[in-house]
Amino acid sequence: MEYFKGLILNIGIRDIIDMIIVAIAFYKIYTLVRETRAEQLIKGIVVLLVATKMSEWLRFFTTNWILERTMNVGVIALLIVFQSELRRALEYIGRSRFFTKSFIEIKEEDISHVIEEIVEASASLSRQKIGALIVFERETGLSEIVETGNMINGAVSSGLLINIFIPNTPLHDGAVIIREDSIRAAGCVLPLSENMNISKELGTRHRAALGISERSDALAIVVSEETGAISIADRGKLSRYVDIQTLRQILQNMYKHHAKKKQGLIDRWRNKYEKGRS
C-alpha cells in the first residue's frame, strides 16, 4: 500500500502528459482495428501473453518455452497478417493537415455543380433500377484502384455517369472513381469487405463499397439494381435507403469538410501574405 501511495505522490505533470499520449495512441489503434479481423487477432495475442506469464509463475517450463518461442515468431507473423491494418494506420498518419495538398482551387459554384450532377445521376439510376458504384477519393490516394479500370479524366456530368452504368456496356460492372471535380476512371475493381457481419442480402457492389471504405477514407455511393435503393459507405459503415435530399447534404458536407481540411499551414500563410500585400 505504501508503494502505491509513494508512486501516486511522485507523479508529475510530465508523467500525466505521457500517460495521456499513450491513452490517445491506444484509443486510435482501437478505432482502426475495431470491427475488423484484427480485433479478434489482438484478443488471441492477449490470451497468449497471459498464458505465457501464467506458465512462468506456475513453473510450467515446457509450456512456457513453447509459448515464448511462439511469441518470438509471432512478431514476424503479425507484420504479414496485419499488413492491411498497418497500411491503414500509416495512411491515417499521412492524412494529417501538414501533409495534405491544396484543395481550394475548386470554386464553390463548381462544387455545387458537381454535387448536383452526381445527385441527378444517382436519382435517375435509382428510378431505372440500374446498379451503380461511385467512389470519391479523399486524402488517401486510389491510384492502384484507378489502374484497374479505364482512364476517363473527364468532367463530372450526370449524362456520362448514367451512360457508364447502362447494363451490357463494357464499364457498367465496375466502379467510377471521382477525384475533386473530375471522373478519373471507370470500370475499376474494388477490394471486397472482409466483415463477416454483413447482411447476406447485400450483393457484390455493397461489399466492394464497404471494402474500399474500410481500406481508405473514400466515400462510396451504391445504387442497387434489385431495388433501386441508394446506400452510402463511409469509414467502414453502410447507410442504406438514403433519400436524395440526404445524399445531397452528405456530399455537401464531404466537399466542404474536405476543402477546409485541405487548406493546410502553407495555404493559410499564403492567404495572410496576400491579404497583407493588398
N, C-alpha and C positions, 0 to 999 in steps of 0.2 A: 504493500500500500504506500509506503514511504517512497518507493522507487517511482511509482506513477505520479505521486504528488510532486516530487522533485522534477520529474520530466515536464509536467504541465507548467510549473513555475519558471522553467528555463526556456519556454517557448517565446521567441521574439517575433518582431514584425517580419523579418526575412523568412523565418520558418513558416509563418502564416501564408505569405505570398507564395512560397514554394509549394505548400500543400494545395493552395487554390489552383496553381498552374497544373499540378498533377491531376487534380479532380476534373478540371476542364478537359485535359487531354484524354482521360479515361471516358468522360462523357461523350466527347467527339468520336472516339473509337467505337463506343457502344452504338451511337446513332448510325455509323457507317455499316456496321455488321448486323444491326437489328433486322429481324425477319429475313435473313439470308442463311445459306447453308453454313456460313462462317460462325453463326451464333451457336449452332449445335456442336461444331468442332471445338469451339472455345470451351463449352461445357465439358466435353470429353477431356480436354487438356487439363482443366481444373481438377477433374476426378483423378487423372494420372498423377498430378502434383501432390494431391492429398494422400493418395495411396503410397507414393514414394516416401513421403515424410513419415507416414504411419509405420511402414515396414522398417524404416530406420529406427524409430522409437521402440518397436516391438522386437527388434533384433532378428528379423526375418532376412538373413543375409543373402540368400539365393534370390528371393523375390526382389529385394532392394537392388541387387546387382543388375537383374534383368530390367527393372523399371528405369534405373539410371541410364543404362545403355540405350533404352528405347527413347528417353527424353533427349539424349545427345543426338541421335539420328533424326529425331523429330524436328529439330531446328531446320534441317535441310528440307524435310518433307513439308514443313509449314510454308516455305518460300514457294514450293510448287503448288500446293493445294490452295494457298491464299493469294495466288498471283492476281486474280481479278479484283479482289478486295484491296490488295496493296496498291494496285493501279488506281482504284477509286480514291484511296486515301491521298496519293500523290497528286491526283487531279484536283482534289478538294483544296489542297495547299496551293496549287498553282492557280486556282481561281480567285486568289486574294486580289484586292484592288491594285496593289502595287504592280502586279504583273499583267494586268489587263490593258488592252489597247482601246483607242478611242472609238466611240460609237455615236458621237454627237454630230457626225456629218449628215446623218439622215434627218431631214426636216420633219417637223411634227405632222404637216399635211401629207407627206409621203408615207409616214407610218399609218396614218388614218386610212389612206388609200389601200395600203397593203392589207390591213385588217379587214376592211370591207370586202375586198376581193376574195379573201380566204373564207370569210363568213358566208358570202354569196355562193361560193363553190360548195362549201360544206352543206348548206341548206339545199341546194339543187341535188347534190349526190344523195342526201338523206331522203328527199322526196322520191327519187327514182330507185332507191334501194340499190345503189351502186357502191360496192365496197371500196374504201379508200384508206390510205395511211399517210399522213403528213407529219413530218418531223421538223422541229425548229432547233437549229443549232444555237447554243448559247456560248458560255465560256469554253466548255470542253469541245475541242475540235473533233469533227466527224469525217476527217479526210479518208480514213480507211474504209468507212461505210460508203462514202461518195464513190470510191474507186470500184465498188462492186456493181455500180449502176451505169447509166448513160449520162454524160455531161449535158446540161442544158444551159446554165448560166444566162437565164432569161428573166425578164421582169415578171413579178407575180401578177397573174391575172386569173380570174375565175374561169374564163374560157379554156385557157391552157390546162389548168388543173383538172377540169371536167373531162377534157379530151384524153388526158393521160390515163385516167381511171376507167374509161369506157371499156366494157368487157370485150375479150377476144382481141385486144390490141397488145403489142409487144411489151408495154410497160405497166399494164394495169395491175399485175400481181405484186409488184414491188412497192417500195416506199419512196415518197418525194422528200428530198432534203431542202429545207429553206434556211438560208442564212441572211439575216438582216432583211433586205428588201428584194432579194432575188432567189429564184429557184436554181439551186446548184446542180442537182441531178435527180433523175427519176429511175424507177426500176431497181432501187437499191435493196440489198439483202441485209436484214437486221438480225441480231442475236436474239434468240428466244429466252424468255424468262425461265429461271430455274426454281421459281417459287412453287412449292408443292401444294400450296393452299389456294391456288387459283381455281375458280369455278370451272367445272368440266364443260359447261355450255359455251365457254369462250373459245373462239377459233384462233387460228394462227396469227391473224392481224393483231388481235388484242394481246397475245403473248409476245409478239415482236415489239409492240409499243411499250409494254411493261419492261421487256428486256433492255431496250435502249435507254429507258428512263432509269433503270437500275444501274447501268454501267456508265452513265454520264448525267449531266444536268439538263439534257434535252427534254423538251415537251413534245408530246405526240398527240395528234388528233386521229381518232379511228371512226370510220363510218361502217356500220355493219351492213353487209349485203343481204342478210336474212331479215332484219327488222328495220333497217334504215336508221337505227338509233346512233347518236353521236356520243362518243366517250373520249375522255382525256386522260392520258397517262403522264404523271409528273412525280419525280422523286420516288419511283417505285410504287406509286399508288394509282389506282384506276378509278376515275369518277365516271359513272355510266349515266345514260339518259340525260345528257346535258342539252338544255334548250339553246336556241340561237342567241338570245339576249345574254345568257350566262357565258356562252362561248365568246361573244364579243368582249365582254367585260374581262374575262380571263386573258385574252390576247392583249387587250389594252394594258392591263396590269403587268403582263410579262414584258412588253416592249418598253413601258415607262420605267419599270424596275431595272431592266437590262441597260437602258440608256443612262440612267442615273448611276448605276454601278460602274459602267464603263468609263465614266468620267473620272479618271484617276488623278493622282497628285500632279502629274506633269500638265494635264489639261487645265486643272484649277489654277496652277501658276501662270499658264499661258493666258487664260481669261483675265486674271488680275493684271497681268502685264499690259494686255491690250487696252483694258479699261483705264489703266494709269496713263497710257500714252494719249488716249482720246480726250 
